[in-house]
Amino acid sequence: MIKLLVSDLDGTLLNHENNIQQEDIDAIQQATRQGIGFAIATGRMDHEIQSVLDILHQTGNGHRVSQNGAFVYDKDGKFIHANTFPHEHIQDIFAATISEKTLTSVSTETDTYVLEENWATREMQKRIFHTLLIEPALKEQLGKSIHPSKISVHGKTEDLQSLQQILDERFADHLDSFISDPSCLDLMPKNICKGAAVEQLMSILKIEPDEMACFGDSFNDVSMFELTKHSYAMAQAPDQVKARTEHVVPNVAEAITDLRSKGLL
């Protein structure tokens, strides 16, 4: 039987307007009323997860994996894990991401910074639940007064893929990279990923792999999919992502319906 449901946000529960389908809300509520545990695992920040839990009517009832596994809290707000970039290389990594074709943002546990305000940052602001901080001296403060847990590069998929290859070759010992959205490349401290974080959560909750189901749509969800045979990719996910899951569904509600039809909920 399933004891824990784990869901990604962007492209899985959230659309580009930060809306959630009512059928997904209803399905999650029905599952949690049965006593099934629920967790959100996302590239977004922890306080954004809490905003989504409010929308889902799951305040105080959801475990939280933020910034692709950099921070983990249980449903009671108990701290489980945190990780940030080592300061020795962070300024060089940040400098390597800067391009006229892309926008780079830097996240700590509580804040997101950009170098300047422009049309790209204004578009980005529409998609997040908190206010971007403008810091022209961002590079100089990295590793000193600002300690990043994630760097995100926003742009066209083909530009991000080219940059990812360059960064992976240059900083292979210091970071892992994930295309978390067709328009977003996430850079994380080495060996930090959703799968490792969810595995920690499962260990604390004493949940076995066949007692967990997860839902996602992108490359940063693959490490979660590898933990369990009950993995579901959204229909719009890239083919390479769908190939790494057991099931493909149009939405979270359909995944939960499938689990229920198999007598797992």
Secondary structure, DSSP 8 states (H G I E B T S, - for coil): ---EEEE--BTTTB-TTS---HHHHHHHHHHHHTT-EEEEE-SS-HHHHHHHHHHTT-TTSEEEEEGGGTEEE-TT--EEEE----TTTHHHHHHHH--TT-EEEEE-SS-EEES--SHHHHHHHTTSSS--EE-TTHHHHBTTTB--SEEEEES-HHHHHHHHHHHHHHSTTTEEEEEEETTEEEEEETT--HHHHHHHHHHHHT--GGGEEEEE-SGGGHHHHTT-S-EEEETTS-HHHHTTSSEEESSHHHHHHHHHHTT--
